[in-house]
Amino acid sequence: MNRSVGSGRRARPRAMRRKAGVLPLALAVTVAAVLTAFPAGPAHADTAPAPGSVVPDEDPFYDAPADIASYQPGEVVATRPVTPKGLTGVNAWQISFRTNDAHDSPELAVATLLEPRTPWRGTGPRPVVSVQVAEDSTGTQCAPSYGLASGNGVGAIIATGSAQPILDRGWAAVLPDFEGAASAFMDGLLAGHVVLDSIRATRNAGLGGVGTTNPWAIEGYSGGAQATGWAAQLQRSYAPDVQLVGAAIGGIPADPAAVSRYIDGGLVAGFVFAATAGFDSQYPEAGISAILNAAGRKAMANARGICITDLLVRFAFRKLADHTTVRDPLAVPSVARVLAANTLGAAPPTMPIYDYHANTDEIVPVAQDNTLVSRWCAAGATVHTVRDLIGEHALEAIVRQNDKLAFLSDRFSGRAPTNTCPR
């Protein structure tokens, strides 16, 4: 049921039009300094805007059909070719598809498929890697699909930088907008669904030589690792038809409560407020709005619809408790339940895992990642755990990039995985 762009649209608030019924800080700040290289100027008056260059909230491609609930998870709604900015020698398509939010309500999501134009000369079909980009934002204009197609903003730089090493190996890449229609940062259940359904949709679309026989792996760092981890954990129950040869996760924020306590009131406190805004919009049962004071209500309004650099600037050194009517907002039972539901570790992945983290990570504490590994190992998972004694959150992604790629290559080659879990 592949439909044309914008078919069956219905009027509803832009932020929810797809609803129905941590890039590393240092890298983000660095790339922000060169954003002028990616101007967001309007298209010439007598030319139509290039596909994908219109912000998602104003682009009919991102509108869910009125009957989105009749689609199956991963079923394609529409596709269109796009020209990715900052990448050469690739064909690219945007794919919209049905997925489910954290409450299993239908939602439209979008992903971008990148296919190297160089013929694949390896054994078997071309491998495909689902690359979860650390969007770490609350606005749809920050998502990787829009960034790739428009060349605008931090999203463009992060998306191209994340995809290029995969493409250089001759593998295809899929970059899903895993924060969903409302850009819900840190909503792990939603993110896992979107990642898995984007793989289904890419197979169903049959574009770029990617079909039902290509081997798949998933990877991500920081906020992208959280989405990757959730896809790995949910694959057995949510998408058993999606076979994955491996998953690489680095600097993962597996426990949102632990990470929030670690960085609250510090330089990167913006991540806490972004996550709070995401949970507030997606989990009304958390009752977050009910515990906000006047400053908190203003903060939530200011935290929505913006990208990572604005979040970090606006909320640096601010404490969440100063914006609520309670001393410890994370300990409120309704809030704690939602945070627990979005904490990884409840079920073991079926595919081999490569988990890397710096012991001295100043943004995402390694202790909560160690807890995740312990839980997965105890449940029988295969995990190759790597811990660097000294490291920094942004640099760890660079330090371990070659090892991550080697892990993915070994999985595609069928080599036996390393398992550091105690037995």
C-alpha positions, 0 to 999 in steps of 0.5 A: 500500500505504497501511497503518493506523498501527502495522500489522506492528510488530515488537519492537526497540530504540526507537532503531532501531524505524524501521530494517529489515534547525545551526539557527544557534546564536544563534537556538537559544540565544535560543529556548531561553529561551522553551521554557516556553511549550511545556510537555510535560505529559501528556495528561489521563487520560481523553482520548487524546493528540492525533495526533503529540503522543506522542514518536516513540520511543513512537508506533506511527506511527513503527514500520516494518512488518515488510515495509518492504523490500517498499515502494518508496522514497517509497511511503506507509506511513501518513498522519494529520491533525495540528494544528500548534502555532504555525501558524494557517490551515493543514491538516496531515498527517504522512506515513510512508514508506519511504526508504533509509539511507546503505547503501541499507537500507530505513528508515521516515521521516516528513514533515509536509505543511502546506497553507494554507487560503487558495485558491491564486490563482496560475498553475497548481497551488500550488507546494510547498517542501520545507523542511529544518529545522536540527534539529542534534540526536540525539534523535527528540523534536527532529525537526520533525514531532513539534515541529509536532504537539506544540508541545514544545521547540526543534523546535517553534519552529524548525519553525514559524519555518522554515515560516511564510515559505513559507506566507505566500507561499501555497505549501505546505510539507513538512518531512521528518525527514531525520535518520532513525530514529536521528536521525543528525546530519550523515549527508548521504547519508541526509538526501538520500534522506529529502528526495527520498523525502518528495517522492515520498511527498507526491505519492503521498499526494495530500493537501492538493491536492498531486499529481503536477503541483505544482512543487517547490523545496527550501531549508534553512539550516545543518544544513538546507542540508546536507540540501538540498544532498545532495537536490540533488546526489543527485536525478539518480542517486537520484530522477530522477522528482523534478523540482525547479525550484530549491534554496536553501542558506545557511550550508551545512556541505558538508564535515563534516571541515572544519567539525569542525576549525573548531569543535572545542574551541570554544563550539559543539563540541557539533556535533562530538560530535553528528556523531561520534555520528551517524557512529558509529551509521550507519557501523560501518565507520568504526571510531569506537568502536574509537578511543574512550577511556573519556571518549569512550565516556561522551561518546558515550553522553551525546551521544545522544538529546538536542536542540541546546541540551543538546548545546551546553551539555554539550560546549562547549569540549571537544576530540574528540581528548581523547576518543580514543586517537589524536592526530587522529581525523579523519585515521584512514583509516576515519573519513576515508573516511566523512567524504569520502563525506559531503562534497558536491561530487562531482556537479552538481545539475540544478536552479538553486542559490542559495548564500548565506554570510557570509564571517565565519561563526563556526560554518560556515567559508565556505571549504568552501562556496566549495570546494563551489561551485567543484566544482559550477560546474566540473561545469556546475551553475547556481549563484547565489553570494552572499557577505556580507563581514561577517555572523554565522551566525544573522543571515545566515539573516535577512539573506538571507531575502527574497532566498531567497524571491525566488529561489524565487518566480522559479523557480516563475514560470519566470524565467531563473536567475542564474548566477555560475559562471565560464564 
